[in-house]
Amino acid sequence: MEDAYLVLNKLTKTYPNQPRPAVHEVEIDVARGEFISLLGPSGCGKTTTLRMIAGLITPTSGRISVDGTDITSRPVHKRDMGLVFQSYALFPHMSVGQNVEFGLEMRRIARGERRRRVAEALDMVHLSHLANRRVSQLSGGQAQRIALARALVIEPTVLLLDEPLSNLDAKLREELRVEIRRIQQEIGITTVFVTHDQDEALAMSDRLVVMSEGRVEQVGEPWAIYETPKNRFVADFIGRTNMFDGQVVGRDDGVLRVEIAGVGTLSVRAPEADLATATVMVRPHRVRIEPAQQMANELKGRVVQSSYLGDVESVVIDVNGTRVLAERAHSGRPLAAGATVGLGWGDADAYVIPQ
């Protein structure tokens, strides 16, 4: 990336007596002002990668640079990065204002400038009225906003967020992720966000970095990774999906016909695919139950389970021993278990996962 601001070049971390590196030759370029999320299951290396960027962990090999300057060996206190952790890490004996001001005091910023910047930071997170309150009197959401203000007040080169919302309830998480994204876009700060929550990553990020076993599996915009995953792991990890493995039995005008045992022949638009076998992916929201018009792929099945989720109904359908997930807009009483239903999707609604 020509306009890369934060660059990770073959970043690797190996621990003694471990069967594989915790992080293996990770290469990521982050543009100035970009928000990227490191996403993956526990143990995939995302937090280790973030801590190497912060300087809290020393890489075994590789290089980290910011704005063209190599900072790989620079100590954490000289990196000018803002860190927000899952645990808030606020000082309980200090007031809210004193917590936010602490980093500026350590940098010997003049008192008048400190007060101005603290006021601006608290205003940014909409908590100016709590400047004199003890942190022990804050709610979880307020404490996390203060931790964010403390990270931003030093005007960092990069903002690092290590699962900052994981201790909060679902509604508050959703509110705060909107706030964090608003603030990040408002000040234009380069941000690296670590999470295992797919909804957070999809909603907040300019790009996602999906990791598994210390390696980067795919980097891309959220919609691209969701709709066109690079491999089976990414398809399975990002969102819910249906995957059908079968033999390619025909090809006509950019459409593959794939024979799936027990299901039948599925059609999928894949103009550049030249395969003998294929894995066909269909997201549940693409599956139509009792479609009003004829579709390229039409099946019959039995409802195994139907879950009412408020705005949508999630349905598991058995098609000759194969489970198919479907979602539909809620329109009255959920489907009854055991009911026979038709289901279908278009050939453009499916995707062939690269092998």
HELIX and SHEET records of a PDB file:
HELIX    1   1 LYS A   46  ALA A   54  1                                   9    
HELIX    2   2 VAL A   76  LYS A   78  5                                   3    
HELIX    3   3 VAL A   96  MET A  106  1                                  11    
HELIX    4   4 ARG A  111  MET A  124  1                                  14    
HELIX    5   5 SER A  128  LEU A  130  5                                   3    
HELIX    6   6 VAL A  135  GLN A  137  5                                   3    
HELIX    7   7 GLY A  140  LEU A  152  1                                  13    
HELIX    8   8 ALA A  170  ILE A  187  1                                  18    
HELIX    9   9 GLN A  198  MET A  204  1                                   7    
HELIX   10  10 PRO A  222  GLU A  227  1                                   6    
HELIX   11  11 ARG A  232  PHE A  237  1                                   6    
HELIX   12  12 PRO A  284  ARG A  286  5                                   3    
HELIX   13  13 ASP A  347  ASP A  349  5                                   3    
SHEET    1   A 4 VAL A  23  ALA A  31  0                                        
SHEET    2   A 4 ALA A   4  LYS A  13 -1                                        
SHEET    3   A 4 SER A  61  VAL A  66 -1                                        
SHEET    4   A 4 THR A  69  ASP A  70 -1                                        
SHEET    1   B 6 MET A  81  VAL A  84  0                                        
SHEET    2   B 6 VAL A 158  ASP A 162  1                                        
SHEET    3   B 6 THR A 190  THR A 195  1                                        
SHEET    4   B 6 PHE A  35  LEU A  39  1                                        
SHEET    5   B 6 ARG A 207  SER A 212  1                                        
SHEET    6   B 6 ARG A 215  GLY A 220 -1                                        
SHEET    1   C 5 GLY A 264  ARG A 269  0                                        
SHEET    2   C 5 VAL A 255  ILE A 260 -1                                        
SHEET    3   C 5 ASN A 242  ASP A 252 -1                                        
SHEET    4   C 5 THR A 277  VAL A 282 -1                                        
SHEET    5   C 5 ALA A 350  VAL A 352 -1                                        
SHEET    1   D 5 ARG A 288  ILE A 289  0                                        
SHEET    2   D 5 THR A 340  TRP A 345 -1                                        
SHEET    3   D 5 ASN A 297  TYR A 308 -1                                        
SHEET    4   D 5 VAL A 312  VAL A 319 -1                                        
SHEET    5   D 5 THR A 322  ALA A 329 -1                                        
END                                                                             
